[in-house]
Amino acid sequence: MGRPPELSHQERLAALEKASQSRKRRAEVKAKIKRGEFSIDTVLEIAENEEAIAKMRVRELLEALTGVGKVRASTLMERLNISPTRRIAGLGRHQIKALRNEFMKSSHAPTPGKLLVLSGPGGVGKSTVATRLRATGDFWVSISATTRAPRTNEHDGVDYFFISEEEFSRKVKEDEFLEWAEFAGSRYATPRAAVQEALLAGRNVLLEIEIAGAKQVKAHLSQAILVFLEPPTWEELVARLEARGTDSPERRAERLQLAQDELAAASFFDVVIVNDQVEQVVEQLIALAS
Ligand code: 5GP
């Protein structure tokens, strides 16, 4: 080992925090493997995008699989020439292929679900559509993180994960978000791991996010279907924003200006749906995912 880097107190704390988050994440994934929710394929895929999982030891991964105890894990690793301390990130292409083959019969990796991204001007009724869609059970709806304060009727972990500016910045730095954007003075983001897990588990996923974020998702995951929800008329949108009593008048005026800019972005989207009737929108979205 070379000399450890010279770290400031702050950097040391950040490094410790990161290590602890990674450990928790590995424990979470191992628990899912043990419960049979994750196959070896799923974990290898997650490891391609997530540093914490890429650093999981191969031995730990194998031992978590049902029916693979310490003995079978070490015999297998010896046979495939995988050193006992090797981490997933250090596996060679042939070793990955061999591991996949070895467990092919026992892994029931489902077909990945579809990813729908619902965007549109603020006030168009995206969240109502998302709530109805969640209730149908056909979609897993992502819960975003935001730095904005909760409105009176909102709950942490249900409507959003309400986090501080510092926590948001840390998560951006550690690449925990699939996308993030600033909107009306606050920051919003989609947590990456939960979306990825739902897709790999075969669930259809809905993100209800603003336009800049939707574009980022498409750039990372080209299979994403971008849906733009349009108000039946501009007047209708103004009326809806006006009726939103939870925002201050300045905030509402700001949102109206934003909505105007957002409407101009519709052409970028794969599908445009007019929000005449929520039930119809929900049906169209379910059809898009099937
Ligand atoms: P609100 O503050 O009214 O809940 O949301 C404001 C805007 O942020 C809405 O257009 C909503 O779709 C968007 N938004 C919510 N979550 C996310 C997210 O995770 N990422 C991005 N880019 N936008 C989001």
Boltz pocket constraint, residues with backbone or C-beta under 6 A from the ligand:
constraints:
  - pocket:
      binder: B
      contacts: [[A, 118], [A, 120], [A, 121], [A, 122], [A, 126], [A, 144], [A, 145], [A, 148], [A, 179], [A, 180], [A, 181], [A, 183], [A, 188], [A, 189], [A, 190], [A, 208], [A, 209], [A, 210], [A, 211], [A, 212], [A, 213], [A, 214]]
      max_distance: 6.0
